Amino acid sequence: MRKIDIFDTTLRDGEQSAGINLNTAEKIEIAKQLERLGVTIIEAGFPASSPGDFEAVNLIAKTVKNSIVTGLARAVKGDIDAVWEAIKVAEQPHVHTFIATSPIHMEYKLKKTPDQVIEQAVEAVKYAKSKFSLVEFSCEDGFRSDQDFLVRIINEVIKAGATTINVPDTVGYASPEEYGALFRFLRENCTGADNVKFSAHCHDDLGMAVANSIAAVQNGADQVECTINGIGERAGNAALEELGVAFHIRKDNYGVETGLNLKEIKRTSQLVSRLTGVVIQPNKAVVGKNAFAHESGIHQDGVLKNPETYEIISPALIGEGEVPLVLGKHSGRAAFRDRAEKMGFDLSDDKLNKAFGEFKKLADRKKEVTEEDLVTLLTEQQVSVEDVPLFELKSVQVQYGTENIPTATASIITPEGETKTLASTGSGSVEAIFNTLAQLVTGEVNILDYRVKSVGKGEDALGEAVINLSYNGFQVTGRDAAQDVLEASAKAYLNAINRQLIQESIRARQPIH
Protein backbone atom coordinates (compact mmCIF):
# COMPACT_ATOMS: atom_id res chain seq x y z
CA MET A 1 0.00 0.00 0.00
CA ARG A 2 1.00 3.60 -0.60
CA LYS A 3 2.35 5.31 2.54
CA ILE A 4 0.73 8.62 3.51
CA ASP A 5 2.56 10.92 5.91
CA ILE A 6 0.57 12.37 8.81
CA PHE A 7 1.60 15.96 9.54
CA ASP A 8 0.15 16.99 12.89
CA THR A 9 -0.31 20.71 13.52
CA THR A 10 -2.19 20.53 16.83
CA LEU A 11 0.56 22.53 18.54
CA ARG A 12 0.60 25.26 15.88
CA ASP A 13 -2.64 25.61 13.92
CA GLY A 14 -4.61 23.87 16.67
CA GLU A 15 -3.33 26.22 19.34
CA GLN A 16 -4.51 29.16 17.23
CA SER A 17 -8.07 28.26 18.20
CA ALA A 18 -9.78 31.00 20.17
CA GLY A 19 -9.30 30.47 23.90
CA ILE A 20 -6.47 27.92 23.70
CA ASN A 21 -3.21 28.86 25.40
CA LEU A 22 -0.82 25.96 26.06
CA ASN A 23 2.31 26.44 28.13
CA THR A 24 5.65 24.80 27.34
CA ALA A 25 5.19 21.81 29.66
CA GLU A 26 1.77 21.07 28.16
CA LYS A 27 3.09 21.31 24.60
CA ILE A 28 5.89 18.87 25.40
CA GLU A 29 3.42 16.43 26.91
CA ILE A 30 1.23 16.57 23.80
CA ALA A 31 4.27 16.20 21.53
CA LYS A 32 5.40 13.07 23.40
CA GLN A 33 1.92 11.59 23.01
CA LEU A 34 1.88 12.46 19.29
CA GLU A 35 5.18 10.59 18.99
CA ARG A 36 3.59 7.56 20.67
CA LEU A 37 0.66 7.88 18.26
CA GLY A 38 3.15 7.59 15.40
CA VAL A 39 2.62 10.82 13.46
CA THR A 40 5.25 11.42 10.78
CA ILE A 41 5.75 15.14 11.41
CA ILE A 42 4.93 17.32 14.43
CA GLU A 43 4.55 21.04 13.72
CA ALA A 44 5.59 22.25 17.16
CA GLY A 45 4.85 25.95 16.76
CA PHE A 46 5.85 29.28 15.22
CA PRO A 47 9.26 30.07 16.82
CA ALA A 48 9.45 33.69 15.64
CA SER A 49 6.07 34.56 17.18
CA SER A 50 7.12 34.61 20.85
CA PRO A 51 9.84 33.51 23.29
CA GLY A 52 7.45 30.94 24.73
CA ASP A 53 6.83 29.38 21.33
CA PHE A 54 10.56 29.36 20.57
CA GLU A 55 11.32 27.59 23.85
CA ALA A 56 8.55 25.02 23.34
CA VAL A 57 9.67 24.18 19.78
CA ASN A 58 13.29 23.90 20.90
CA LEU A 59 12.49 21.58 23.82
CA ILE A 60 10.20 19.44 21.66
CA ALA A 61 12.98 19.16 19.04
CA LYS A 62 15.32 17.94 21.80
CA THR A 63 12.76 15.51 23.22
CA VAL A 64 11.10 13.85 20.22
CA LYS A 65 13.19 11.27 18.35
CA ASN A 66 10.78 9.11 16.33
CA SER A 67 8.81 11.88 14.61
CA ILE A 68 10.14 14.74 12.49
CA VAL A 69 9.78 18.11 14.26
CA THR A 70 9.12 21.28 12.27
CA GLY A 71 8.36 24.94 12.89
CA LEU A 72 6.42 27.49 10.88
CA ALA A 73 8.11 30.47 9.21
CA ARG A 74 6.91 33.23 6.98
CA ALA A 75 8.91 33.59 3.78
CA VAL A 76 11.43 35.89 5.46
CA LYS A 77 14.98 35.19 6.68
CA GLY A 78 14.31 36.20 10.29
CA ASP A 79 11.53 33.62 10.68
CA ILE A 80 13.61 30.92 9.00
CA ASP A 81 16.57 31.72 11.27
CA ALA A 82 14.30 31.40 14.33
CA VAL A 83 13.12 27.96 13.20
CA TRP A 84 16.72 26.88 12.58
CA GLU A 85 17.87 27.96 16.03
CA ALA A 86 14.94 26.10 17.59
CA ILE A 87 15.01 23.00 15.38
CA LYS A 88 18.70 22.40 14.59
CA VAL A 89 18.98 20.01 17.56
CA ALA A 90 16.31 17.72 16.07
CA GLU A 91 17.02 14.33 14.51
CA GLN A 92 15.82 15.61 11.09
CA PRO A 93 15.58 19.43 10.99
CA HIS A 94 12.54 20.50 8.98
CA VAL A 95 11.11 23.96 8.19
CA HIS A 96 7.65 24.92 6.96
CA THR A 97 7.67 28.28 5.17
CA PHE A 98 4.73 29.94 3.46
CA ILE A 99 3.45 32.91 1.51
CA ALA A 100 -0.05 33.76 0.28
CA THR A 101 -0.76 33.07 -3.41
CA SER A 102 -4.45 33.92 -3.96
CA PRO A 103 -5.32 37.19 -5.75
CA ILE A 104 -7.22 38.59 -2.75
CA HIS A 105 -4.34 37.84 -0.34
CA MET A 106 -1.64 39.16 -2.66
CA GLU A 107 -3.51 42.41 -3.35
CA TYR A 108 -4.95 43.26 0.06
CA LYS A 109 -2.74 41.52 2.60
CA LEU A 110 0.71 41.34 1.01
CA LYS A 111 0.24 44.30 -1.35
CA LYS A 112 2.58 42.57 -3.80
CA THR A 113 2.40 41.64 -7.46
CA PRO A 114 2.43 37.95 -8.45
CA ASP A 115 6.02 38.31 -9.70
CA GLN A 116 7.10 39.83 -6.36
CA VAL A 117 5.47 36.93 -4.48
CA ILE A 118 7.33 34.39 -6.62
CA GLU A 119 10.61 36.23 -6.07
CA GLN A 120 10.12 36.30 -2.28
CA ALA A 121 9.11 32.63 -2.21
CA VAL A 122 12.16 31.53 -4.20
CA GLU A 123 14.54 33.58 -2.03
CA ALA A 124 13.01 32.11 1.13
CA VAL A 125 13.18 28.51 -0.08
CA LYS A 126 16.78 28.91 -1.28
CA TYR A 127 17.77 30.37 2.07
CA ALA A 128 15.90 27.66 3.97
CA LYS A 129 17.53 24.96 1.84
CA SER A 130 20.97 26.27 2.80
CA LYS A 131 20.15 25.28 6.40
CA PHE A 132 17.54 22.51 6.25
CA SER A 133 17.51 19.27 4.28
CA LEU A 134 13.70 19.16 4.54
CA VAL A 135 11.88 22.27 3.32
CA GLU A 136 8.11 22.46 3.02
CA PHE A 137 6.65 25.36 1.05
CA SER A 138 3.00 26.33 1.44
CA CYS A 139 0.87 28.37 -0.94
CA GLU A 140 -1.41 30.04 1.62
CA ASP A 141 -5.01 30.14 0.36
CA GLY A 142 -3.86 27.78 -2.37
CA PHE A 143 -7.31 26.56 -3.35
CA ARG A 144 -8.50 30.09 -4.19
CA SER A 145 -5.32 30.80 -6.16
CA ASP A 146 -5.14 30.92 -9.95
CA GLN A 147 -4.10 27.44 -11.07
CA ASP A 148 -1.66 28.64 -13.72
CA PHE A 149 -0.01 30.90 -11.13
CA LEU A 150 0.22 27.93 -8.75
CA VAL A 151 2.07 25.97 -11.42
CA ARG A 152 4.47 28.90 -11.93
CA ILE A 153 5.35 29.39 -8.28
CA ILE A 154 5.52 25.66 -7.51
CA ASN A 155 7.87 25.10 -10.46
CA GLU A 156 10.18 27.80 -9.13
CA VAL A 157 10.23 26.68 -5.48
CA ILE A 158 10.89 23.08 -6.54
CA LYS A 159 13.90 24.32 -8.50
CA ALA A 160 14.95 26.33 -5.42
CA GLY A 161 15.02 23.17 -3.29
CA ALA A 162 11.57 22.61 -1.73
CA THR A 163 11.00 18.97 -0.79
CA THR A 164 7.27 19.25 0.06
CA ILE A 165 4.59 21.39 -1.58
CA ASN A 166 1.53 22.19 0.52
CA VAL A 167 -1.58 23.50 -1.22
CA PRO A 168 -4.03 24.33 1.58
CA ASP A 169 -7.71 25.10 1.52
CA THR A 170 -7.03 27.84 4.05
CA VAL A 171 -10.61 29.10 4.36
CA GLY A 172 -12.45 25.79 3.99
CA TYR A 173 -14.07 26.77 0.67
CA ALA A 174 -13.41 23.70 -1.45
CA SER A 175 -15.57 20.70 -2.27
CA PRO A 176 -13.96 17.24 -2.42
CA GLU A 177 -14.37 17.04 -6.19
CA GLU A 178 -12.72 20.44 -6.73
CA TYR A 179 -9.90 19.90 -4.24
CA GLY A 180 -9.05 16.48 -5.63
CA ALA A 181 -9.04 17.88 -9.18
CA LEU A 182 -6.59 20.60 -8.12
CA PHE A 183 -4.06 18.04 -6.88
CA ARG A 184 -4.46 15.99 -10.01
CA PHE A 185 -3.88 19.12 -12.12
CA LEU A 186 -0.75 20.10 -10.21
CA ARG A 187 0.67 16.59 -10.31
CA GLU A 188 0.22 16.55 -14.08
CA ASN A 189 1.46 20.06 -14.84
CA CYS A 190 4.22 20.98 -12.37
CA THR A 191 7.82 20.34 -13.45
CA GLY A 192 9.54 18.04 -10.97
CA ALA A 193 6.27 16.98 -9.31
CA ASP A 194 7.49 13.40 -9.07
CA ASN A 195 10.47 14.48 -6.96
CA VAL A 196 8.50 16.19 -4.16
CA LYS A 197 5.70 15.36 -1.75
CA PHE A 198 2.37 17.10 -2.22
CA SER A 199 0.51 17.93 0.98
CA ALA A 200 -3.13 18.72 1.78
CA HIS A 201 -4.14 21.10 4.58
CA CYS A 202 -7.88 21.63 4.94
CA HIS A 203 -10.04 23.76 7.19
CA ASP A 204 -13.58 22.80 8.16
CA ASP A 205 -15.60 25.96 7.56
CA LEU A 206 -18.11 24.07 5.41
CA GLY A 207 -17.69 20.77 7.26
CA MET A 208 -15.67 19.08 4.52
CA ALA A 209 -12.07 19.15 5.79
CA VAL A 210 -11.77 15.37 6.21
CA ALA A 211 -13.54 14.63 2.92
CA ASN A 212 -11.36 17.16 1.08
CA SER A 213 -8.16 15.69 2.59
CA ILE A 214 -9.18 12.20 1.46
CA ALA A 215 -9.98 13.51 -2.02
CA ALA A 216 -6.50 15.04 -2.20
CA VAL A 217 -4.91 11.70 -1.25
CA GLN A 218 -6.97 9.94 -3.91
CA ASN A 219 -5.56 12.39 -6.45
CA GLY A 220 -1.87 12.27 -5.61
CA ALA A 221 -1.31 13.93 -2.22
CA ASP A 222 1.38 12.15 -0.19
CA GLN A 223 0.74 13.95 3.11
CA VAL A 224 -2.25 15.24 5.07
CA GLU A 225 -2.02 18.02 7.65
CA CYS A 226 -4.46 17.70 10.52
CA THR A 227 -5.06 18.20 14.24
CA ILE A 228 -6.25 16.09 17.16
CA ASN A 229 -10.02 16.50 17.65
CA GLY A 230 -10.04 18.78 14.59
CA ILE A 231 -9.17 21.88 16.64
CA GLY A 232 -7.92 24.98 14.86
CA GLU A 233 -8.80 28.48 13.74
CA ARG A 234 -12.48 29.25 13.11
CA ALA A 235 -14.21 25.88 12.48
CA GLY A 236 -10.96 23.95 12.85
CA ASN A 237 -8.85 21.60 10.77
CA ALA A 238 -9.26 18.11 9.40
CA ALA A 239 -9.45 15.72 12.38
CA LEU A 240 -6.46 13.39 12.58
CA GLU A 241 -8.40 10.63 14.33
CA GLU A 242 -11.08 10.60 11.63
CA LEU A 243 -8.53 10.47 8.81
CA GLY A 244 -6.43 7.76 10.46
CA VAL A 245 -9.38 5.49 11.22
CA ALA A 246 -11.02 6.12 7.82
CA PHE A 247 -7.85 5.15 5.94
CA HIS A 248 -7.62 2.01 8.09
CA ILE A 249 -11.27 0.90 8.01
CA ARG A 250 -11.61 1.60 4.27
CA LYS A 251 -8.15 0.52 3.14
CA ASP A 252 -9.94 -1.61 0.57
CA ASN A 253 -11.12 1.62 -1.05
CA TYR A 254 -8.26 4.07 -0.41
CA GLY A 255 -5.29 1.68 -0.61
CA VAL A 256 -3.07 3.71 1.72
CA GLU A 257 -1.51 3.29 5.15
CA THR A 258 -0.47 5.94 7.67
CA GLY A 259 1.77 4.14 10.16
CA LEU A 260 -0.34 5.45 13.06
CA ASN A 261 -0.65 3.42 16.26
CA LEU A 262 -4.43 3.64 16.35
CA LYS A 263 -4.63 2.27 19.90
CA GLU A 264 -3.21 5.62 21.09
CA ILE A 265 -6.01 7.68 19.50
CA LYS A 266 -8.39 7.77 22.46
CA ARG A 267 -5.65 8.68 24.92
CA THR A 268 -4.28 11.38 22.61
CA SER A 269 -7.74 12.85 22.11
CA GLN A 270 -8.43 12.95 25.84
CA LEU A 271 -5.05 14.54 26.62
CA VAL A 272 -5.50 17.30 24.05
CA SER A 273 -9.06 17.94 25.20
CA ARG A 274 -7.97 18.23 28.83
CA LEU A 275 -4.96 20.46 28.25
CA THR A 276 -6.68 22.78 25.76
CA GLY A 277 -9.98 22.92 27.64
CA VAL A 278 -11.84 22.16 24.39
CA VAL A 279 -14.65 19.71 25.13
CA ILE A 280 -15.19 16.86 22.65
CA GLN A 281 -18.77 16.89 21.41
CA PRO A 282 -20.56 13.66 22.45
CA ASN A 283 -21.38 12.60 18.89
CA LYS A 284 -17.89 13.38 17.54
CA ALA A 285 -16.80 10.69 15.10
CA VAL A 286 -14.31 8.15 16.48
CA VAL A 287 -13.62 9.78 19.88
CA GLY A 288 -16.94 11.19 21.11
CA LYS A 289 -18.34 9.57 24.26
CA ASN A 290 -21.38 8.43 22.23
CA ALA A 291 -19.31 7.06 19.33
CA PHE A 292 -19.92 3.50 20.57
CA ALA A 293 -23.17 4.07 22.50
CA HIS A 294 -26.38 2.34 21.39
CA GLU A 295 -29.72 3.65 22.67
CA SER A 296 -32.14 2.06 20.23
CA GLY A 297 -33.46 -1.36 21.26
CA ILE A 298 -33.04 -2.61 17.71
CA HIS A 299 -29.42 -1.47 17.67
CA GLN A 300 -28.74 -2.96 21.11
CA ASP A 301 -30.19 -6.29 20.06
CA GLY A 302 -28.04 -6.37 16.94
CA VAL A 303 -24.84 -5.42 18.78
CA LEU A 304 -25.43 -8.10 21.42
CA LYS A 305 -25.74 -10.72 18.68
CA ASN A 306 -22.82 -9.39 16.63
CA PRO A 307 -21.11 -6.00 17.24
CA GLU A 308 -20.44 -5.62 13.51
CA THR A 309 -24.17 -5.20 12.86
CA TYR A 310 -23.85 -1.57 13.90
CA GLU A 311 -20.19 -0.97 14.77
CA ILE A 312 -17.82 -0.51 11.85
CA ILE A 313 -15.10 0.55 14.30
CA SER A 314 -14.31 -1.56 17.35
CA PRO A 315 -13.64 0.41 20.57
CA ALA A 316 -10.44 -1.60 21.04
CA LEU A 317 -9.07 -0.27 17.73
CA ILE A 318 -8.62 3.23 19.17
CA GLY A 319 -7.66 2.12 22.69
CA GLU A 320 -11.15 2.66 24.15
CA GLY A 321 -11.52 0.87 27.47
CA GLU A 322 -8.54 -1.40 26.94
CA VAL A 323 -6.64 -0.69 30.18
CA PRO A 324 -8.31 -2.44 33.15
CA LEU A 325 -8.52 -0.69 36.52
CA VAL A 326 -6.08 -2.36 38.90
CA LEU A 327 -5.51 0.37 41.47
CA GLY A 328 -7.35 0.97 44.75
CA LYS A 329 -6.77 2.48 48.15
CA HIS A 330 -4.56 -0.46 49.15
CA SER A 331 -2.28 -0.16 46.11
CA GLY A 332 1.35 0.73 46.73
CA ARG A 333 3.73 3.20 45.17
CA ALA A 334 5.38 0.60 42.93
CA ALA A 335 2.07 -0.43 41.39
CA PHE A 336 1.13 3.21 40.93
CA ARG A 337 4.42 3.96 39.16
CA ASP A 338 4.00 0.90 36.93
CA ARG A 339 0.51 1.95 35.95
CA ALA A 340 1.62 5.53 35.26
CA GLU A 341 4.38 4.30 32.96
CA LYS A 342 2.01 1.95 31.12
CA MET A 343 -0.32 4.89 30.57
CA GLY A 344 2.55 6.79 28.92
CA PHE A 345 3.48 9.16 31.77
CA ASP A 346 7.13 9.87 32.57
CA LEU A 347 7.18 11.53 35.98
CA SER A 348 10.08 12.58 38.15
CA ASP A 349 10.22 11.00 41.61
CA ASP A 350 8.95 14.21 43.19
CA LYS A 351 6.01 14.54 40.79
CA LEU A 352 5.19 10.85 41.12
CA ASN A 353 5.11 11.18 44.90
CA LYS A 354 2.76 14.15 44.66
CA ALA A 355 0.48 12.30 42.22
CA PHE A 356 0.53 9.21 44.47
CA GLY A 357 -0.44 11.36 47.46
CA GLU A 358 -3.39 12.83 45.53
CA PHE A 359 -4.37 9.33 44.40
CA LYS A 360 -4.40 8.05 47.98
CA LYS A 361 -6.60 10.95 49.10
CA LEU A 362 -8.99 10.28 46.22
CA ALA A 363 -9.05 6.52 46.82
CA ASP A 364 -10.08 7.11 50.43
CA ARG A 365 -13.02 9.27 49.35
CA LYS A 366 -14.26 7.51 46.21
CA LYS A 367 -15.93 4.15 45.76
CA GLU A 368 -13.96 3.58 42.56
CA VAL A 369 -10.92 5.31 41.09
CA THR A 370 -11.49 5.34 37.34
CA GLU A 371 -9.16 5.54 34.38
CA GLU A 372 -10.30 9.14 33.82
CA ASP A 373 -9.40 10.00 37.42
CA LEU A 374 -5.87 8.66 36.95
CA VAL A 375 -5.40 10.55 33.69
CA THR A 376 -6.50 13.74 35.47
CA LEU A 377 -4.14 13.29 38.42
CA LEU A 378 -1.13 12.23 36.37
CA THR A 379 -1.58 14.88 33.68
CA GLU A 380 -1.70 17.67 36.26
CA GLN A 381 1.63 16.55 37.71
CA GLN A 382 3.22 15.90 34.32
CA VAL A 383 2.65 19.44 33.09
CA SER A 384 3.32 21.24 36.37
CA VAL A 385 6.26 23.65 36.53
CA GLU A 386 8.36 23.43 39.69
CA ASP A 387 10.84 26.30 39.47
CA VAL A 388 8.39 29.24 39.40
CA PRO A 389 6.79 30.48 42.69
CA LEU A 390 3.00 30.37 42.28
CA PHE A 391 -0.27 30.96 44.10
CA GLU A 392 -1.60 28.02 46.10
CA LEU A 393 -5.11 27.49 47.42
CA LYS A 394 -5.00 26.70 51.13
CA SER A 395 -8.74 26.57 51.80
CA VAL A 396 -12.08 27.78 50.52
CA GLN A 397 -15.41 27.89 52.33
CA VAL A 398 -18.79 29.00 51.02
CA GLN A 399 -21.89 30.02 52.96
CA TYR A 400 -25.04 29.69 50.87
CA GLY A 401 -28.76 29.75 51.49
CA THR A 402 -31.70 30.58 49.26
CA GLU A 403 -32.60 33.48 51.56
CA ASN A 404 -29.02 34.71 52.12
CA ILE A 405 -26.31 36.37 50.06
CA PRO A 406 -23.63 33.78 49.09
CA THR A 407 -20.34 34.48 50.85
CA ALA A 408 -16.96 32.87 50.14
CA THR A 409 -13.92 32.86 52.38
CA ALA A 410 -10.65 31.86 50.76
CA SER A 411 -7.13 31.46 52.07
CA ILE A 412 -4.18 31.36 49.67
CA ILE A 413 -0.39 31.20 49.83
CA THR A 414 1.16 33.87 47.61
CA PRO A 415 4.27 33.37 45.42
CA GLU A 416 6.18 35.23 48.15
CA GLY A 417 5.11 32.62 50.72
CA GLU A 418 2.63 34.88 52.53
CA THR A 419 -0.74 33.51 53.64
CA LYS A 420 -3.72 35.75 52.84
CA THR A 421 -7.35 35.26 53.84
CA LEU A 422 -10.35 37.25 52.66
CA ALA A 423 -14.14 36.98 52.31
CA SER A 424 -16.43 38.40 49.64
CA THR A 425 -19.98 38.03 48.34
CA GLY A 426 -21.51 37.34 44.96
CA SER A 427 -24.82 36.59 43.25
CA GLY A 428 -23.89 32.90 43.44
CA SER A 429 -21.35 30.67 45.18
CA VAL A 430 -18.94 30.58 42.25
CA GLU A 431 -19.08 34.35 41.75
CA ALA A 432 -18.42 34.83 45.46
CA ILE A 433 -15.31 32.63 45.18
CA PHE A 434 -14.07 34.48 42.11
CA ASN A 435 -14.70 37.89 43.71
CA THR A 436 -12.71 36.80 46.76
CA LEU A 437 -9.78 35.46 44.75
CA ALA A 438 -9.72 38.59 42.57
CA GLN A 439 -8.91 40.62 45.69
CA LEU A 440 -6.27 38.15 46.87
CA VAL A 441 -4.21 38.09 43.67
CA THR A 442 -2.43 41.21 42.44
CA GLY A 443 -3.45 42.44 39.03
CA GLU A 444 -6.59 42.99 36.95
CA VAL A 445 -8.75 39.91 36.31
CA ASN A 446 -11.76 39.63 34.00
CA ILE A 447 -13.70 36.35 33.62
CA LEU A 448 -14.37 35.54 29.94
CA ASP A 449 -15.79 32.02 30.14
CA TYR A 450 -16.38 29.35 32.77
CA ARG A 451 -17.71 25.78 32.68
CA VAL A 452 -17.70 22.59 34.72
CA LYS A 453 -18.09 18.94 33.74
CA SER A 454 -17.80 15.55 35.41
CA VAL A 455 -14.73 13.35 34.98
CA GLY A 456 -16.07 9.82 34.79
CA LYS A 457 -19.46 8.69 36.06
CA GLY A 458 -21.35 8.43 39.32
CA GLU A 459 -22.28 10.71 42.17
CA ASP A 460 -18.70 10.71 43.48
CA ALA A 461 -17.12 11.60 40.13
CA LEU A 462 -14.48 14.30 39.99
CA GLY A 463 -15.71 17.66 38.82
CA GLU A 464 -13.46 19.50 36.37
CA ALA A 465 -13.64 23.28 36.10
CA VAL A 466 -12.30 25.23 33.12
CA ILE A 467 -12.03 29.00 33.24
CA ASN A 468 -10.96 31.45 30.57
CA LEU A 469 -9.93 34.86 31.88
CA SER A 470 -7.76 37.85 31.13
CA TYR A 471 -5.05 38.65 33.65
CA ASN A 472 -3.13 41.92 33.27
CA GLY A 473 -4.26 42.10 29.64
CA PHE A 474 -3.31 38.53 28.67
CA GLN A 475 -5.94 35.89 27.93
CA VAL A 476 -5.29 32.56 29.65
CA THR A 477 -7.15 29.34 30.42
CA GLY A 478 -7.03 27.53 33.77
CA ARG A 479 -8.42 24.16 34.85
CA ASP A 480 -8.45 21.83 37.83
CA ALA A 481 -10.47 18.96 39.22
CA ALA A 482 -11.83 18.00 42.63
CA GLN A 483 -14.78 16.08 44.00
CA ASP A 484 -16.36 19.40 44.95
CA VAL A 485 -16.95 21.65 41.93
CA LEU A 486 -16.54 24.79 44.07
CA GLU A 487 -13.07 23.68 45.14
CA ALA A 488 -12.29 22.78 41.51
CA SER A 489 -13.48 26.23 40.43
CA ALA A 490 -11.23 28.02 42.94
CA LYS A 491 -8.25 25.88 41.90
CA ALA A 492 -8.96 26.49 38.20
CA TYR A 493 -9.01 30.25 38.82
CA LEU A 494 -5.59 30.16 40.49
CA ASN A 495 -4.31 27.75 37.83
CA ALA A 496 -5.08 30.38 35.18
CA ILE A 497 -3.26 33.07 37.16
CA ASN A 498 -0.30 30.73 37.69
CA ARG A 499 -0.10 29.87 34.00
CA GLN A 500 0.28 33.55 33.21
CA LEU A 501 3.00 33.91 35.87
CA ILE A 502 4.84 31.01 34.25
CA GLN A 503 4.61 32.64 30.82
CA GLU A 504 5.89 35.93 32.24
CA SER A 505 8.81 34.06 33.78
CA ILE A 506 9.60 32.48 30.41
CA ARG A 507 9.47 35.86 28.66
CA ALA A 508 11.83 37.30 31.24
CA ARG A 509 14.36 34.50 30.74
CA GLN A 510 14.15 33.99 26.98
CA PRO A 511 15.03 36.72 24.44
CA ILE A 512 13.04 36.89 21.22
CA HIS A 513 14.89 35.35 18.25
Secondary structure by P-SEA (a helix, b strand, c coil): cbbbbbbbcccccccccccccccaaaaaaaaaaaaaacccccccccccccaaaaaaaaaaaaccccbbbbbbbcccaaaaaaaaaacccccbbbbbbbbbcccccccccccccaaaaaaaaaaaaaaaaacccbbbbbccccccccaaaaaaaaaaaaaacccbbbbccccccccaaaaaaaaaaaaacccccccbbbbbbbbcccccaaaaaaaaaaccccbbbbbccccccccccccaaaaaaaaaaacccccccccccccaaaaaaaaaaaaaccccccccccccccccccccaaaaaaaaacccccccccccccccccccccccccccaaaaaaaaaaacccccaaaaaaaaaaaaaaaaccccccaaaaaaaaaaaaaccccbbbbbbcbbbbbbcccccbbbbbbbbcccbbbbbbccccccaaaaaaaaaaaacccbbbbccccccccccccccbbbbbbbbbccccccccccccccaaaaaaaaaaaaaaaaaaaaaaaaccccc
